[in-house]
Amino acid sequence: MTSGPDWATLRAACCYEDEAILALNKPAGISVMGERHDTDLIRLAEATGETLYPVHRIDKVTSGLILLAKELRFHGGLTRQFAQRTAEKHYLAVVRPRGLPERGTIDLPLSTGRKGRIRIAADRAAIEQHGDPPTWSVPEAAVFGQVRTYPSLTTFRRLAQGPDADLLELSPVTGRRHQLRVHLAWIGYAIVGDPLFAARDDSPGRTALHSWRLAVDAEWAGGRRLQLRAEPGLDFFAVAPGLDTPGRAALSAAHD
């Protein structure tokens, strides 16, 4: 295993905790679980005697909110909320170039391409933009018929603009693997620092994607709606000089 943050440091970045769940603000660069030759959150916790069960996943390159169940009796009900899309998920992303409208919808099916990479299940040239606010989609006749496809829907709103980049709030209606990263890249606005989809000279040290807000029903506490939030760290806005001040002002306003 490579060195990295210890469990005590990671656990100290707790956004919320009760008898059922632990919500952490995960740094970019560490997996939730399943790493073969590296460390991950679950194994770090186990090494200290704490057993936790991931309720959902975020990519290794993504920072932010991750929800962990403390016992299996709480795990099933929480995972069902994500599977049935009753859990609300909101991400922050810095994309380049700037210029996206204030709101929009990306309705593009996904498929698996060569070497297992996720891609849009159509040729890029088939993508159409229409409406106001705009929707990006492909005609049904243009969707690949020889591979398995997955309907995928993302909505966004623009929170702030910098000299050459936009700060977006992303809401994945579906929860496909790499959905946000692929959707934005294929409409021409890749997430800054994305190792798969951003320009090769766009390497600021991390991917500017952050799990910002989650809302779930606390079935163990009378069903009340839990609204969870994790603020991005200094490294998030460092990827796009000039976006820090308007970006943080937008997040502050969204919190009020």
Backbone as CSV, one residue per row, in Angstrom:
resi,resn,N_x,N_y,N_z,CA_x,CA_y,CA_z,C_x,C_y,C_z
1,MET,0.834,-1.202,0.000,0.000,0.000,0.000,0.868,1.251,0.000
2,THR,0.380,2.284,-0.711,1.082,3.552,-0.669,0.651,4.333,0.553
3,SER,1.524,5.265,0.973,1.198,6.058,2.146,0.125,7.079,1.810
4,GLY,-0.555,7.545,2.816,-1.625,8.514,2.620,-2.169,8.905,3.971
5,PRO,-3.320,9.578,4.012,-3.880,9.999,5.280,-4.246,8.806,6.151
6,ASP,-4.065,8.941,7.464,-4.466,7.860,8.358,-5.950,8.011,8.685
7,TRP,-6.518,6.951,9.283,-7.942,6.933,9.534,-8.364,8.031,10.516
8,ALA,-7.542,8.309,11.512,-7.896,9.349,12.478,-8.050,10.706,11.787
9,THR,-7.164,10.983,10.828,-7.250,12.249,10.088,-8.487,12.288,9.218
10,LEU,-8.747,11.185,8.530,-9.921,11.120,7.667,-11.212,11.204,8.474
11,ARG,-11.241,10.532,9.610,-12.461,10.520,10.422,-12.732,11.880,11.040
12,ALA,-11.678,12.636,11.255,-11.846,13.979,11.817,-12.571,14.904,10.848
13,ALA,-12.587,14.543,9.559,-13.315,15.333,8.557,-14.765,14.873,8.488
14,CYS,-15.356,14.679,9.641,-16.731,14.183,9.743,-17.704,15.349,9.573
15,CYS,-18.680,15.162,8.695,-19.716,16.180,8.479,-20.951,15.926,9.330
16,TYR,-21.178,14.645,9.648,-22.360,14.276,10.441,-22.158,12.852,10.944
17,GLU,-22.651,12.594,12.162,-22.578,11.245,12.711,-23.722,11.046,13.691
18,ASP,-24.353,9.880,13.625,-25.315,9.466,14.638,-25.160,7.964,14.833
19,GLU,-26.143,7.324,15.435,-25.991,5.905,15.740,-25.976,5.021,14.502
20,ALA,-26.443,5.553,13.361,-26.588,4.736,12.158,-25.543,5.025,11.093
21,ILE,-25.126,6.273,10.944,-24.291,6.648,9.803,-23.122,7.529,10.213
22,LEU,-22.134,7.517,9.341,-20.989,8.421,9.421,-20.848,9.060,8.047
23,ALA,-20.894,10.389,7.988,-20.732,11.113,6.734,-19.391,11.825,6.756
24,LEU,-18.510,11.476,5.813,-17.161,12.041,5.763,-16.981,12.935,4.555
25,ASN,-16.081,13.896,4.686,-15.651,14.729,3.574,-14.343,14.131,3.053
26,LYS,-14.466,13.221,2.084,-13.320,12.463,1.583,-12.410,13.353,0.727
27,PRO,-11.100,13.294,0.939,-10.203,14.022,0.036,-10.109,13.319,-1.315
28,ALA,-9.759,14.068,-2.343,-9.502,13.467,-3.648,-8.260,12.583,-3.555
29,GLY,-8.272,11.467,-4.301,-7.089,10.624,-4.380,-7.112,9.382,-3.529
30,ILE,-8.209,9.139,-2.805,-8.326,7.906,-2.029,-9.663,7.249,-2.354
31,SER,-9.648,5.941,-2.559,-10.864,5.206,-2.899,-11.718,4.942,-1.670
32,VAL,-12.993,4.737,-1.910,-13.894,4.353,-0.815,-13.623,2.912,-0.416
33,MET,-13.567,2.021,-1.412,-13.235,0.621,-1.136,-12.844,-0.057,-2.444
34,GLY,-12.273,-1.243,-2.319,-12.018,-2.078,-3.477,-10.671,-1.931,-4.122
35,GLU,-9.756,-1.177,-3.532,-8.416,-1.048,-4.117,-7.617,-2.329,-3.899
36,ARG,-6.976,-2.839,-4.939,-6.195,-4.067,-4.821,-4.805,-3.804,-4.278
37,HIS,-4.151,-2.761,-4.777,-2.757,-2.523,-4.428,-2.556,-1.192,-3.703
38,ASP,-3.621,-0.577,-3.296,-3.540,0.700,-2.609,-4.477,0.647,-1.416
39,THR,-4.536,1.719,-0.668,-5.405,1.733,0.498,-6.766,2.317,0.136
40,ASP,-7.731,2.179,1.016,-9.050,2.762,0.822,-9.672,3.035,2.187
41,LEU,-10.775,3.770,2.196,-11.401,4.171,3.457,-11.786,2.980,4.318
42,ILE,-12.398,1.987,3.689,-12.934,0.867,4.460,-11.812,0.073,5.122
43,ARG,-10.718,-0.163,4.417,-9.611,-0.917,5.012,-8.883,-0.115,6.073
44,LEU,-8.788,1.196,5.876,-8.180,2.030,6.912,-9.003,1.974,8.191
45,ALA,-10.318,2.025,8.060,-11.183,1.940,9.239,-11.069,0.572,9.903
46,GLU,-11.068,-0.475,9.097,-10.972,-1.836,9.644,-9.681,-2.035,10.420
47,ALA,-8.593,-1.410,9.947,-7.303,-1.566,10.620,-7.312,-0.988,12.032
48,THR,-8.266,-0.109,12.313,-8.379,0.467,13.657,-9.521,-0.165,14.447
49,GLY,-10.146,-1.205,13.873,-11.223,-1.903,14.577,-12.611,-1.367,14.307
50,GLU,-12.759,-0.480,13.318,-14.079,0.090,13.007,-14.575,-0.483,11.678
51,THR,-15.732,-1.135,11.706,-16.326,-1.718,10.511,-17.411,-0.790,9.981
52,LEU,-17.287,-0.418,8.712,-18.232,0.493,8.082,-18.672,-0.073,6.738
53,TYR,-19.870,0.328,6.285,-20.453,-0.205,5.060,-20.835,0.951,4.128
54,PRO,-20.174,1.064,2.969,-20.481,2.180,2.058,-21.920,2.107,1.553
55,VAL,-22.596,3.218,1.614,-23.973,3.306,1.140,-24.010,3.615,-0.354
56,HIS,-23.022,4.332,-0.855,-22.919,4.700,-2.263,-21.434,4.853,-2.566
57,ARG,-21.103,5.169,-3.806,-19.702,5.315,-4.200,-19.474,6.679,-4.827
58,ILE,-18.284,7.204,-4.648,-17.793,8.299,-5.474,-16.412,7.892,-5.963
59,ASP,-16.010,8.418,-7.104,-14.737,8.023,-7.707,-13.553,8.399,-6.821
60,LYS,-12.464,7.693,-7.007,-11.230,7.986,-6.289,-10.799,9.430,-6.498
61,VAL,-10.971,9.948,-7.714,-10.509,11.308,-8.018,-11.462,12.376,-7.498
62,THR,-12.636,11.960,-7.024,-13.656,12.889,-6.545,-13.525,13.081,-5.040
63,SER,-13.644,14.313,-4.595,-13.653,14.598,-3.162,-15.093,14.751,-2.681
64,GLY,-15.247,14.853,-1.345,-16.539,15.247,-0.808,-17.292,14.180,-0.055
65,LEU,-18.593,14.416,0.084,-19.454,13.619,0.946,-19.513,12.158,0.532
66,ILE,-19.256,11.298,1.500,-19.466,9.867,1.331,-20.189,9.374,2.576
67,LEU,-21.227,8.606,2.363,-22.089,8.146,3.450,-21.769,6.690,3.766
68,LEU,-21.487,6.398,5.035,-21.107,5.065,5.484,-22.058,4.629,6.592
69,ALA,-22.585,3.402,6.468,-23.457,2.851,7.516,-22.594,2.183,8.574
70,LYS,-23.007,2.318,9.830,-22.240,1.735,10.931,-22.592,0.275,11.175
71,GLU,-23.800,-0.122,10.777,-24.242,-1.503,10.963,-25.022,-1.929,9.732
72,LEU,-25.022,-3.249,9.462,-25.727,-3.753,8.292,-27.222,-3.492,8.368
73,ARG,-27.789,-3.429,9.576,-29.232,-3.213,9.690,-29.643,-1.830,9.181
74,PHE,-28.731,-0.906,9.109,-29.027,0.405,8.554,-28.666,0.494,7.068
75,HIS,-27.808,-0.392,6.608,-27.236,-0.302,5.270,-28.275,-0.504,4.161
76,GLY,-29.116,-1.529,4.300,-30.053,-1.870,3.232,-31.028,-0.751,2.912
77,GLY,-31.604,-0.149,3.939,-32.562,0.926,3.708,-31.948,2.134,3.038
78,LEU,-30.710,2.411,3.381,-30.025,3.551,2.777,-29.662,3.278,1.313
79,THR,-29.143,2.094,1.028,-28.785,1.788,-0.360,-30.027,1.767,-1.255
80,ARG,-31.171,1.356,-0.702,-32.402,1.371,-1.493,-32.786,2.796,-1.899
81,GLN,-32.521,3.757,-1.036,-32.841,5.141,-1.383,-32.030,5.619,-2.581
82,PHE,-30.775,5.182,-2.661,-29.961,5.548,-3.821,-30.422,4.787,-5.060
83,ALA,-30.761,3.497,-4.900,-31.205,2.693,-6.030,-32.543,3.190,-6.572
84,GLN,-33.426,3.640,-5.681,-34.753,4.101,-6.087,-34.793,5.598,-6.382
85,ARG,-33.640,6.263,-6.292,-33.471,7.682,-6.642,-34.262,8.624,-5.727
86,THR,-34.498,8.197,-4.500,-35.113,9.116,-3.538,-34.055,9.888,-2.750
87,ALA,-32.817,9.438,-2.798,-31.712,10.203,-2.229,-31.340,11.315,-3.212
88,GLU,-31.141,12.524,-2.698,-30.757,13.651,-3.550,-29.238,13.816,-3.511
89,LYS,-28.632,13.993,-4.682,-27.189,14.138,-4.791,-26.856,15.400,-5.585
90,HIS,-25.954,16.192,-5.046,-25.527,17.405,-5.717,-24.000,17.487,-5.654
91,TYR,-23.396,17.745,-6.803,-21.944,17.828,-6.915,-21.549,19.231,-7.366
92,LEU,-20.305,19.580,-7.085,-19.690,20.775,-7.639,-18.639,20.351,-8.658
93,ALA,-18.539,21.100,-9.736,-17.510,20.816,-10.739,-17.016,22.119,-11.341
94,VAL,-15.719,22.178,-11.585,-15.129,23.268,-12.355,-14.895,22.732,-13.761
95,VAL,-15.464,23.408,-14.747,-15.354,22.946,-16.127,-14.707,24.029,-16.976
96,ARG,-14.054,23.586,-18.014,-13.386,24.479,-18.952,-13.715,24.020,-20.361
97,PRO,-13.996,24.946,-21.302,-13.965,26.397,-21.159,-15.206,26.915,-20.429
98,ARG,-15.246,28.218,-20.186,-16.433,28.847,-19.634,-17.455,29.022,-20.754
99,GLY,-18.687,29.362,-20.364,-19.656,29.669,-21.412,-20.922,28.844,-21.389
100,LEU,-21.074,27.924,-20.431,-22.325,27.182,-20.345,-23.453,28.115,-19.900
101,PRO,-24.695,27.822,-20.292,-25.822,28.641,-19.841,-26.065,28.459,-18.349
102,GLU,-26.969,29.268,-17.796,-27.222,29.239,-16.364,-27.787,27.900,-15.911
103,ARG,-28.557,27.254,-16.764,-29.126,25.943,-16.437,-29.140,25.079,-17.687
104,GLY,-29.187,23.766,-17.476,-29.272,22.869,-18.610,-29.472,21.431,-18.176
105,THR,-29.767,20.584,-19.161,-29.996,19.157,-18.939,-29.198,18.366,-19.960
106,ILE,-28.521,17.342,-19.501,-27.767,16.450,-20.387,-28.444,15.088,-20.341
107,ASP,-29.061,14.714,-21.444,-29.840,13.473,-21.538,-29.187,12.580,-22.589
108,LEU,-28.081,11.956,-22.187,-27.273,11.182,-23.126,-27.040,9.778,-22.584
109,PRO,-27.412,8.741,-23.340,-27.207,7.365,-22.879,-25.736,6.996,-22.854
110,LEU,-25.372,6.114,-21.933,-23.988,5.676,-21.791,-23.843,4.225,-22.235
111,SER,-22.629,3.877,-22.635,-22.279,2.489,-22.935,-20.814,2.290,-22.582
112,THR,-20.355,1.064,-22.672,-18.961,0.748,-22.385,-18.217,0.556,-23.694
113,GLY,-17.141,1.303,-23.865,-16.370,1.224,-25.097,-15.138,0.358,-24.946
114,ARG,-14.132,0.626,-25.764,-12.900,-0.159,-25.727,-12.185,0.003,-24.397
115,LYS,-11.543,-1.050,-23.955,-10.790,-1.084,-22.699,-11.673,-0.770,-21.491
116,GLY,-12.976,-1.000,-21.630,-13.886,-0.821,-20.510,-14.223,0.617,-20.192
117,ARG,-13.878,1.547,-21.060,-14.137,2.958,-20.785,-15.600,3.315,-21.060
118,ILE,-16.155,4.130,-20.177,-17.525,4.589,-20.348,-17.555,5.710,-21.378
119,ARG,-18.546,5.681,-22.254,-18.678,6.669,-23.310,-20.163,6.895,-23.602
120,ILE,-20.462,7.918,-24.394,-21.814,8.121,-24.874,-22.123,7.042,-25.902
121,ALA,-23.341,6.515,-25.869,-23.730,5.404,-26.745,-24.197,5.912,-28.108
122,ALA,-23.404,6.808,-28.686,-23.679,7.359,-30.006,-22.427,8.098,-30.457
123,ASP,-22.370,8.422,-31.730,-21.260,9.232,-32.216,-21.394,10.649,-31.678
124,ARG,-20.261,11.281,-31.390,-20.282,12.645,-30.866,-21.033,13.597,-31.809
125,ALA,-20.906,13.381,-33.102,-21.550,14.263,-34.071,-23.072,14.202,-34.002
126,ALA,-23.612,13.154,-33.375,-25.068,13.010,-33.295,-25.683,13.812,-32.153
127,ILE,-24.839,14.361,-31.257,-25.362,15.092,-30.107,-25.978,16.409,-30.566
128,GLU,-27.215,16.652,-30.109,-27.941,17.861,-30.464,-28.216,18.701,-29.225
129,GLN,-28.208,20.006,-29.376,-28.570,20.936,-28.313,-29.832,21.668,-28.743
130,HIS,-30.849,21.662,-27.876,-32.107,22.287,-28.257,-32.833,22.782,-27.010
131,GLY,-33.697,23.774,-27.194,-34.506,24.292,-26.107,-33.828,25.405,-25.334
132,ASP,-34.589,26.023,-24.442,-34.098,27.085,-23.573,-34.865,27.017,-22.248
133,PRO,-34.198,26.573,-21.144,-32.798,26.146,-21.033,-32.522,24.923,-21.925
134,PRO,-31.283,24.779,-22.359,-30.987,23.743,-23.346,-30.924,22.333,-22.765
135,THR,-31.212,21.385,-23.648,-31.012,19.969,-23.371,-30.101,19.409,-24.448
136,TRP,-29.114,18.622,-24.042,-28.256,17.900,-24.970,-28.759,16.453,-25.041
137,SER,-29.006,15.959,-26.246,-29.519,14.598,-26.416,-29.087,14.080,-27.785
138,VAL,-29.418,12.829,-28.065,-29.177,12.264,-29.391,-30.484,11.641,-29.889
139,PRO,-30.734,11.706,-31.205,-31.932,11.043,-31.734,-31.893,9.543,-31.446
140,GLU,-33.054,8.976,-31.241,-33.123,7.546,-30.927,-32.450,6.705,-32.003
141,ALA,-32.574,7.123,-33.257,-31.990,6.348,-34.356,-30.469,6.367,-34.329
142,ALA,-29.872,7.351,-33.613,-28.416,7.459,-33.576,-27.793,6.637,-32.446
143,VAL,-28.603,6.120,-31.515,-28.083,5.347,-30.384,-27.595,3.996,-30.878
144,PHE,-26.395,3.599,-30.434,-25.829,2.329,-30.851,-26.793,1.181,-30.528
145,GLY,-26.949,0.283,-31.486,-27.844,-0.845,-31.269,-27.132,-2.138,-30.929
146,GLN,-25.796,-2.172,-31.108,-25.066,-3.426,-30.939,-24.457,-3.577,-29.553
147,VAL,-24.664,-2.587,-28.666,-24.116,-2.659,-27.312,-25.219,-2.346,-26.312
148,ARG,-24.991,-2.741,-25.069,-25.947,-2.419,-24.024,-25.821,-0.934,-23.680
149,THR,-26.935,-0.253,-23.610,-26.933,1.178,-23.318,-27.695,1.455,-22.024
150,TYR,-27.364,2.581,-21.398,-27.938,2.944,-20.104,-28.451,4.387,-20.172
151,PRO,-29.773,4.584,-20.108,-30.285,5.952,-20.068,-29.652,6.714,-18.903
152,SER,-29.225,7.959,-19.161,-28.498,8.726,-18.149,-28.895,10.189,-18.256
153,LEU,-29.212,10.782,-17.108,-29.738,12.140,-17.085,-29.033,12.953,-16.005
154,THR,-28.521,14.121,-16.388,-27.859,15.049,-15.483,-28.453,16.438,-15.690
155,THR,-28.758,17.136,-14.603,-29.119,18.549,-14.709,-28.010,19.377,-14.064
156,PHE,-27.889,20.630,-14.505,-26.858,21.487,-13.916,-27.365,22.917,-13.813
157,ARG,-26.730,23.674,-12.917,-26.883,25.125,-12.905,-25.508,25.742,-12.700
158,ARG,-25.283,26.854,-13.339,-24.001,27.553,-13.229,-24.037,28.452,-12.005
159,LEU,-23.062,28.254,-11.104,-23.007,29.032,-9.870,-22.105,30.253,-9.984
160,ALA,-21.027,30.142,-10.749,-20.068,31.250,-10.847,-19.226,31.072,-12.102
161,GLN,-18.616,32.180,-12.532,-17.725,32.164,-13.682,-16.382,32.778,-13.316
162,GLY,-15.310,32.173,-13.803,-13.979,32.729,-13.674,-13.499,33.197,-15.033
163,PRO,-12.237,33.561,-15.136,-11.718,34.053,-16.422,-11.823,33.037,-17.556
164,ASP,-11.648,31.746,-17.234,-11.684,30.741,-18.300,-12.396,29.465,-17.879
165,ALA,-13.162,29.498,-16.782,-13.804,28.288,-16.285,-15.115,28.643,-15.580
166,ASP,-16.021,27.680,-15.533,-17.295,27.827,-14.833,-17.344,26.902,-13.634
167,LEU,-18.042,27.338,-12.580,-18.369,26.484,-11.449,-19.817,26.048,-11.605
168,LEU,-20.032,24.736,-11.626,-21.365,24.180,-11.810,-21.817,23.408,-10.581
169,GLU,-23.119,23.428,-10.350,-23.753,22.464,-9.460,-24.403,21.410,-10.347
170,LEU,-24.039,20.152,-10.133,-24.524,19.036,-10.943,-25.452,18.154,-10.128
171,SER,-26.552,17.747,-10.740,-27.495,16.852,-10.074,-27.717,15.632,-10.961
172,PRO,-27.073,14.499,-10.634,-27.294,13.290,-11.430,-28.634,12.645,-11.072
173,VAL,-29.561,12.647,-12.010,-30.858,12.006,-11.780,-30.687,10.497,-11.760
174,THR,-29.886,9.992,-12.686,-29.456,8.596,-12.652,-28.070,8.553,-12.011
175,GLY,-27.610,7.374,-11.683,-26.329,7.260,-10.993,-25.377,6.304,-11.670
176,ARG,-25.097,6.541,-12.929,-24.202,5.658,-13.693,-22.735,5.948,-13.382
177,ARG,-21.904,4.946,-13.591,-20.470,5.093,-13.394,-19.913,6.179,-14.325
178,HIS,-19.152,7.110,-13.765,-18.507,8.203,-14.509,-19.505,9.106,-15.226
179,GLN,-20.777,9.060,-14.848,-21.803,9.781,-15.602,-21.506,11.269,-15.743
180,LEU,-21.216,11.944,-14.649,-20.998,13.381,-14.705,-19.787,13.719,-15.568
181,ARG,-18.731,12.959,-15.388,-17.490,13.226,-16.106,-17.669,13.029,-17.607
182,VAL,-18.360,11.960,-17.993,-18.573,11.677,-19.418,-19.544,12.683,-20.027
183,HIS,-20.652,12.943,-19.353,-21.641,13.874,-19.892,-21.016,15.233,-20.214
184,LEU,-20.268,15.779,-19.275,-19.689,17.099,-19.500,-18.622,17.073,-20.595
185,ALA,-17.797,16.045,-20.584,-16.740,15.965,-21.598,-17.325,15.871,-23.001
186,TRP,-18.395,15.123,-23.161,-18.923,14.893,-24.510,-19.720,16.078,-25.039
187,ILE,-20.143,17.000,-24.183,-20.762,18.216,-24.723,-19.734,19.341,-24.850
188,GLY,-18.454,19.020,-24.558,-17.392,19.969,-24.808,-16.937,20.795,-23.625
189,TYR,-17.340,20.395,-22.398,-16.974,21.145,-21.195,-16.443,20.162,-20.133
190,ALA,-15.258,19.628,-20.375,-14.698,18.613,-19.481,-14.372,19.196,-18.112
191,ILE,-14.478,18.364,-17.095,-14.109,18.767,-15.741,-12.601,18.956,-15.677
192,VAL,-12.173,20.074,-15.124,-10.754,20.403,-15.052,-10.001,19.312,-14.277
193,GLY,-8.892,18.846,-14.847,-8.054,17.859,-14.185,-8.512,16.428,-14.315
194,ASP,-9.579,16.160,-15.048,-10.066,14.785,-15.188,-9.030,13.964,-15.952
195,PRO,-8.503,12.886,-15.352,-7.434,12.132,-16.017,-7.898,11.369,-17.253
196,LEU,-9.190,11.151,-17.399,-9.707,10.425,-18.553,-10.196,11.339,-19.663
197,PHE,-10.756,12.481,-19.317,-11.509,13.242,-20.299,-11.038,14.677,-20.524
198,ALA,-10.230,15.240,-19.628,-9.776,16.616,-19.803,-8.598,16.664,-20.776
199,ALA,-8.290,17.864,-21.265,-7.148,18.033,-22.152,-5.872,17.619,-21.436
200,ARG,-4.928,17.089,-22.171,-3.710,16.543,-21.561,-2.890,17.605,-20.846
201,ASP,-2.982,18.858,-21.290,-2.215,19.913,-20.627,-2.980,20.524,-19.456
202,ASP,-4.151,19.945,-19.144,-4.992,20.457,-18.060,-4.798,19.546,-16.848
203,SER,-3.665,19.698,-16.146,-3.332,18.789,-15.052,-2.963,19.576,-13.797
204,PRO,-3.969,20.106,-13.080,-3.694,20.966,-11.932,-3.390,20.215,-10.645
205,GLY,-3.346,18.891,-10.684,-3.034,18.129,-9.477,-4.205,17.367,-8.893
206,ARG,-5.438,17.718,-9.289,-6.604,16.968,-8.843,-7.739,17.202,-9.837
207,THR,-8.726,16.337,-9.771,-9.932,16.492,-10.579,-10.911,17.380,-9.827
208,ALA,-11.442,18.402,-10.487,-12.294,19.383,-9.824,-13.750,18.935,-9.796
209,LEU,-13.984,17.801,-9.128,-15.325,17.266,-8.919,-15.477,16.949,-7.438
210,HIS,-16.567,17.441,-6.835,-16.736,17.366,-5.384,-18.175,16.998,-5.048
211,SER,-18.340,15.965,-4.232,-19.664,15.570,-3.726,-20.059,16.564,-2.635
212,TRP,-21.004,17.444,-2.950,-21.278,18.628,-2.139,-22.407,18.425,-1.131
213,ARG,-23.566,17.962,-1.611,-24.737,17.837,-0.742,-25.444,16.507,-0.982
214,LEU,-25.963,15.944,0.098,-26.769,14.721,0.045,-28.005,14.917,0.917
215,ALA,-29.106,14.330,0.502,-30.313,14.311,1.333,-30.880,12.900,1.331
216,VAL,-31.067,12.342,2.516,-31.623,10.998,2.676,-32.648,11.010,3.803
217,ASP,-33.525,10.022,3.799,-34.490,9.857,4.883,-33.863,9.026,5.999
218,ALA,-33.873,9.555,7.206,-33.334,8.839,8.368,-34.426,7.925,8.919
219,GLU,-34.543,6.743,8.321,-35.604,5.814,8.710,-35.439,5.336,10.147
220,TRP,-34.224,5.373,10.663,-33.952,4.969,12.040,-34.311,6.069,13.043
221,ALA,-34.675,7.247,12.523,-34.988,8.384,13.395,-36.311,9.021,12.990
222,GLY,-37.304,8.179,12.751,-38.637,8.673,12.439,-38.842,9.126,11.017
223,GLY,-37.866,8.882,10.146,-38.007,9.228,8.738,-37.707,10.669,8.400
224,ARG,-37.162,11.436,9.338,-36.860,12.837,9.043,-35.827,12.926,7.930
225,ARG,-35.901,14.004,7.170,-35.013,14.199,6.035,-33.703,14.813,6.511
226,LEU,-32.604,14.105,6.268,-31.282,14.601,6.625,-30.696,15.361,5.441
227,GLN,-30.282,16.594,5.681,-29.642,17.409,4.660,-28.165,17.550,5.036
228,LEU,-27.291,16.885,4.284,-25.869,16.836,4.596,-25.088,17.664,3.576
229,ARG,-23.983,18.237,4.030,-23.200,19.134,3.171,-21.734,19.062,3.544
230,ALA,-20.866,19.079,2.544,-19.414,19.081,2.753,-18.806,20.145,1.858
231,GLU,-18.117,21.103,2.448,-17.517,22.172,1.664,-16.220,21.695,0.999
232,PRO,-15.938,22.178,-0.217,-14.684,21.795,-0.885,-13.484,22.433,-0.212
233,GLY,-12.336,21.774,-0.297,-11.107,22.279,0.298,-10.426,23.310,-0.577
234,LEU,-9.302,23.818,-0.094,-8.563,24.840,-0.830,-8.085,24.346,-2.180
235,ASP,-7.798,23.038,-2.289,-7.280,22.507,-3.541,-8.319,22.514,-4.653
236,PHE,-9.598,22.580,-4.302,-10.657,22.521,-5.318,-10.622,23.761,-6.207
237,PHE,-10.642,24.943,-5.608,-10.643,26.163,-6.399,-9.261,26.516,-6.943
238,ALA,-8.220,25.889,-6.400,-6.874,26.172,-6.890,-6.678,25.725,-8.338
239,VAL,-7.567,24.893,-8.848,-7.421,24.391,-10.218,-7.744,25.454,-11.259
240,ALA,-8.430,26.534,-10.854,-8.842,27.547,-11.823,-8.630,28.930,-11.236
241,PRO,-7.447,29.520,-11.424,-7.177,30.855,-10.889,-8.249,31.857,-11.326
242,GLY,-8.689,32.669,-10.363,-9.707,33.659,-10.654,-11.120,33.212,-10.351
243,LEU,-11.309,31.914,-10.091,-12.647,31.405,-9.778,-12.895,31.321,-8.279
244,ASP,-11.830,31.384,-7.468,-11.953,31.192,-6.028,-12.926,32.194,-5.392
245,THR,-12.732,33.470,-5.636,-13.568,34.484,-4.972,-15.026,34.397,-5.398
246,PRO,-15.355,34.418,-6.708,-16.767,34.281,-7.070,-17.348,32.917,-6.709
247,GLY,-16.511,31.882,-6.758,-16.988,30.549,-6.420,-17.379,30.430,-4.964
248,ARG,-16.510,30.904,-4.077,-16.817,30.813,-2.644,-17.995,31.715,-2.276
249,ALA,-18.114,32.848,-2.947,-19.265,33.722,-2.699,-20.556,33.019,-3.101
250,ALA,-20.536,32.284,-4.204,-21.714,31.563,-4.652,-22.094,30.459,-3.680
251,LEU,-21.096,29.747,-3.148,-21.384,28.676,-2.188,-21.927,29.241,-0.897
252,SER,-21.393,30.375,-0.475,-21.888,31.026,0.729,-23.338,31.461,0.557
253,ALA,-23.663,32.006,-0.600,-25.029,32.438,-0.867,-25.972,31.247,-0.924
254,ALA,-25.494,30.122,-1.473,-26.333,28.928,-1.539,-26.597,28.346,-0.164
255,HIS,-25.703,28.624,0.778,-25.845,28.112,2.139,-26.835,28.954,2.952
256,ASP,-26.973,30.212,2.608,-27.835,31.139,3.367,-29.317,30.873,3.098
